[in-house]
Amino acid sequence: MDTMRHLLLLLIAGSSLQAVRAQQLPQFSQYNSQDYLYDPAVAGSRPWFEIRSAHRNQWVGIQDAPRTFVLSATTPLGSNMGVGGYVFTDNAGPSRRTGMQISYAYHLKINDKIKLGMGLSFGMLQFLIDGSKIQFHDADEPLMDDQLRGSLMPDATFGLYLYHEKWWFGATAPQLLRNRVWFYDENDQSLSQLAAHYYAMGGYRIPIGENLKLEPSFLLKYVDPVPPKADLTATLRYRDMVWIGATYRTEDAISLMVGYWMKKTFQFGYSYDLTTTGLRNYTSGTHEVMLAVTFGKERSAPDAGKALAPTP
């Protein structure tokens, strides 16, 4: 019976870790708004204190589809440093991932217009499976109890962020510690090890007259042996106050988004994903809401020594 219990847990853990292998951080269509989650070197690149949150309800209409919530904060320290932190929870059926990290970034001045941010973050990552949410055809099936079973482990991320008032490029390596995930027996060597992940992101601002800017951007995600995935985005901004955009995510979805920055303080963003895979026959799409607050005397000068215009 212990052998059968191990097999069952391996199946459940394997399905959870397939998502982990595809994406270590929670997936967001409004990734430009959550750039710090992907790259700790972003902290301090903008001259104000930021609090950001996002809620993503994926594949509406499919039972137990993924739901993600994240809350983050960043602030500059002096003219060349930044700190930040975030917490997130990612639920899918009986499984749940929860994590937190805190980070430090140093920003090196390359020349008068270009800076290089270097960031390192540390935290904890937890994987859980709730046995009470798993129903068997045989009600007397003894393979799993109703307890929460999971694994808690340290985690670390390193990132680089090269930026100019007109463009930005970042590269990140999460899951540096490559820990194993244990759901039942820590002596069982068959369970999965978290794979190395790599992210790259960037974009460019193209002025269109006095009030408009066109921003093409991208997010590239890779983990061996899964083929690279890319988010390709075009955003049109009016006076850094209102924006609309669209994203194509390879082999996944097309996302439409809109946002507003009120009085250089409160931000709101919404995106809707149209699934392009076979899941489109079973879901009405994915909804994502972003809320943010920015504080600081320099927030009205969006291009003062930072990588991005105020992110939506």
C-alpha positions in Angstrom: 0.0 0.0 0.0 2.9 2.4 0.7 4.1 1.7 -2.9 0.6 2.7 -4.3 0.6 5.8 -2.1 3.9 6.8 -3.5 2.7 6.2 -7.1 -0.4 8.4 -6.5 1.6 11.2 -5.0 4.1 11.0 -7.9 1.3 11.4 -10.4 -0.1 14.4 -8.6 3.3 16.0 -7.9 4.3 15.4 -11.5 1.2 17.2 -12.9 2.0 20.2 -10.5 5.6 20.3 -11.5 4.8 20.3 -15.2 3.5 23.8 -14.6 6.5 24.6 -12.6 8.8 23.5 -15.4 6.9 25.7 -17.8 7.0 28.8 -15.6 8.6 29.3 -12.2 7.0 32.6 -11.5 3.3 33.1 -11.8 2.3 34.0 -15.3 0.9 37.5 -16.0 -0.3 39.0 -19.3 0.5 42.5 -17.9 4.1 41.5 -17.3 5.4 45.0 -17.9 3.4 46.0 -14.8 4.9 43.2 -12.8 8.5 43.5 -14.2 10.0 43.3 -10.6 8.5 39.8 -10.2 10.6 38.6 -13.1 13.7 40.6 -12.3 14.9 41.8 -8.9 17.3 44.3 -10.5 14.2 46.4 -11.4 14.0 47.5 -7.8 15.2 51.1 -7.6 15.2 51.7 -11.3 12.2 54.1 -11.0 12.4 57.1 -8.6 9.4 56.3 -6.5 8.0 53.9 -3.9 5.6 51.4 -5.5 3.0 48.9 -4.2 1.6 46.6 -6.8 -1.0 43.8 -6.7 -2.4 41.5 -9.4 -5.1 38.9 -9.4 -5.3 36.4 -12.3 -8.3 34.1 -12.9 -7.2 31.7 -15.6 -9.4 29.7 -17.9 -12.8 30.8 -16.6 -15.3 27.9 -16.9 -12.8 25.1 -16.2 -13.2 23.7 -12.7 -10.2 24.1 -10.5 -8.3 26.2 -13.1 -5.3 28.3 -11.9 -5.9 31.4 -9.8 -3.0 33.7 -8.8 -2.6 36.6 -6.5 0.6 38.6 -5.9 1.5 41.7 -3.9 4.9 43.5 -4.3 6.7 46.6 -3.2 9.8 48.4 -4.3 11.7 51.6 -3.5 14.9 53.3 -4.3 17.6 53.8 -1.7 19.7 56.9 -2.5 20.7 57.3 -6.2 22.1 53.9 -7.0 20.3 51.2 -4.9 16.9 49.6 -4.5 15.1 47.1 -2.3 11.9 45.2 -2.7 9.8 42.2 -1.9 6.8 40.2 -2.9 4.5 37.4 -1.8 2.3 35.3 -4.1 0.0 32.3 -4.1 -0.8 30.2 -7.1 -3.7 27.7 -6.8 -4.7 25.0 -9.2 -7.1 22.3 -8.1 -5.8 20.5 -5.0 -2.3 22.0 -5.4 -1.0 25.3 -4.2 2.3 27.2 -4.6 3.1 30.0 -2.2 6.3 32.1 -2.1 8.0 35.2 -0.9 11.2 36.9 -1.6 13.1 40.1 -0.6 15.7 41.6 -2.8 18.5 44.1 -3.1 19.7 45.8 -6.3 22.6 48.0 -7.1 22.5 50.4 -10.2 25.8 51.1 -11.9 26.0 54.2 -14.1 27.4 53.1 -17.5 27.2 56.7 -19.0 25.0 59.7 -18.7 22.0 57.9 -20.2 22.5 54.2 -19.5 22.5 52.3 -16.2 23.0 48.6 -15.3 21.0 47.2 -12.4 22.2 44.0 -10.7 19.8 42.4 -8.3 19.7 39.4 -6.0 16.7 38.1 -4.0 16.2 35.4 -1.4 13.1 33.8 0.0 11.0 30.7 0.6 8.9 28.6 -1.8 6.2 26.1 -0.6 4.4 23.4 -2.6 1.2 21.9 -1.1 -1.3 19.2 -2.1 -4.6 19.1 -0.2 -5.8 15.5 0.1 -9.3 16.6 1.2 -9.9 18.1 -2.3 -9.2 14.8 -4.0 -12.1 12.5 -4.6 -11.8 8.8 -5.6 -14.3 6.6 -7.3 -14.0 4.3 -4.4 -14.9 6.2 -1.3 -12.9 3.8 0.9 -9.7 4.3 -1.1 -6.9 4.5 1.4 -4.1 5.8 -0.8 -4.3 9.4 0.5 -5.5 11.0 3.7 -7.2 14.4 4.1 -4.1 16.2 5.2 -2.1 18.9 3.5 1.2 17.4 2.3 4.0 19.5 0.8 7.5 20.9 0.8 9.0 24.1 2.0 12.4 25.2 0.6 14.6 28.3 0.2 14.8 30.0 -3.2 17.0 32.6 -4.8 17.0 34.7 -8.0 19.6 36.8 -9.8 18.9 39.4 -12.4 20.5 42.0 -14.6 18.7 45.1 -15.9 20.2 47.4 -18.5 18.1 50.5 -19.1 17.9 53.9 -20.9 15.0 56.4 -21.0 14.0 55.0 -24.4 14.7 51.3 -24.0 15.2 48.5 -21.4 16.5 44.9 -21.3 16.6 42.4 -18.5 17.8 38.9 -18.0 17.0 36.7 -15.0 17.9 33.3 -13.5 15.4 32.1 -10.9 15.5 28.9 -8.9 19.3 29.2 -8.3 19.3 26.6 -5.5 17.7 23.8 -7.6 15.9 22.2 -4.6 14.0 18.9 -4.6 10.3 18.9 -4.0 9.1 16.4 -1.4 5.4 15.6 -1.1 5.5 12.5 1.1 8.8 10.8 1.9 12.1 12.8 2.1 14.0 9.6 1.7 12.4 8.9 -1.7 14.9 10.0 -4.3 12.4 9.7 -7.2 10.7 13.1 -6.7 11.5 16.0 -8.9 14.2 18.6 -8.7 13.3 22.2 -9.7 14.8 22.9 -13.1 16.9 25.9 -14.0 14.8 28.7 -15.6 15.8 31.7 -17.7 13.9 34.9 -18.5 14.7 37.8 -20.8 12.6 40.9 -21.2 12.9 44.2 -23.0 11.3 46.9 -25.0 11.6 50.3 -26.8 9.7 53.6 -26.7 8.8 55.2 -30.0 7.4 58.8 -29.7 4.5 59.6 -31.9 3.9 63.3 -31.7 3.9 65.1 -28.3 1.4 62.9 -26.4 1.7 59.4 -27.8 4.2 56.6 -27.4 4.3 53.2 -29.0 6.1 50.6 -26.9 6.9 47.2 -28.5 8.1 44.8 -25.8 8.8 41.1 -25.2 9.1 38.5 -22.4 11.0 35.3 -23.3 10.8 32.2 -21.0 12.9 29.1 -21.3 13.4 25.9 -19.2 15.0 22.7 -20.6 13.6 20.6 -22.3 10.4 22.7 -22.9 10.7 24.9 -26.1 11.1 28.7 -25.4 7.9 30.6 -25.0 7.5 34.3 -25.9 5.1 37.1 -25.1 5.2 39.8 -27.8 3.4 43.0 -26.9 2.6 46.4 -28.4 1.4 49.1 -26.1 0.1 52.6 -27.0 0.3 55.2 -24.3 -1.3 58.6 -24.1 0.6 61.1 -22.0 1.8 58.3 -19.7 -1.8 58.3 -18.3 -3.9 56.0 -20.5 -2.8 52.9 -22.4 -4.1 50.1 -24.5 -2.2 47.1 -25.7 -2.2 43.6 -27.1 0.0 40.6 -26.6 0.6 37.4 -28.5 1.8 34.5 -26.3 3.2 31.7 -28.4 1.1 28.5 -28.4 -1.2 29.9 -25.7 -3.3 33.0 -26.1 -3.9 36.5 -27.4 -4.3 39.2 -24.7 -6.0 42.6 -24.9 -5.3 45.1 -22.1 -6.2 48.6 -21.0 -5.0 50.8 -18.1 -5.1 54.2 -16.5 -2.7 56.2 -14.2 -4.7 58.7 -12.2 -3.0 61.8 -10.9 0.4 60.0 -11.1 -0.5 58.0 -8.1 -3.2 55.3 -8.6 -2.9 52.8 -11.4 -5.4 50.3 -12.7 -4.9 47.7 -15.5 -7.1 45.0 -16.9 -6.3 42.3 -19.4 -8.4 39.6 -21.1 -6.8 36.5 -22.7 -8.4 34.7 -25.6 -7.1 31.1 -25.5 -5.7 29.9 -28.9 -5.1 26.2 -27.8 -7.7 23.4 -27.7 -8.8 24.7 -24.3 -10.8 27.5 -26.1 -13.6 25.0 -26.5 -14.0 24.8 -22.7 -13.1 28.2 -21.4 -14.4 31.7 -21.9 -10.9 33.2 -21.4 -8.7 34.6 -18.6 -9.2 37.8 -16.6 -6.4 39.7 -14.9 -6.6 42.9 -12.8 -3.7 45.0 -11.7 -3.8 47.7 -9.0 -0.9 49.9 -8.0 0.0 53.0 -5.9 3.1 55.1 -6.4 4.6 57.6 -4.0 7.5 60.1 -4.4 8.2 63.6 -5.4 9.8 62.6 -8.7 6.9 60.5 -9.9 5.8 63.3 -12.3 9.2 63.0 -14.1 8.7 59.6 -15.6 12.0 59.5 -17.6 14.3 60.6 -14.8 17.0 58.0 -14.6 14.9 54.8 -15.0 14.3 52.0 -17.3 10.6 52.3 -18.1 7.9 54.9 -18.3 5.4 54.4 -15.5 4.5 50.8 -16.1 0.8 50.1 -16.5 
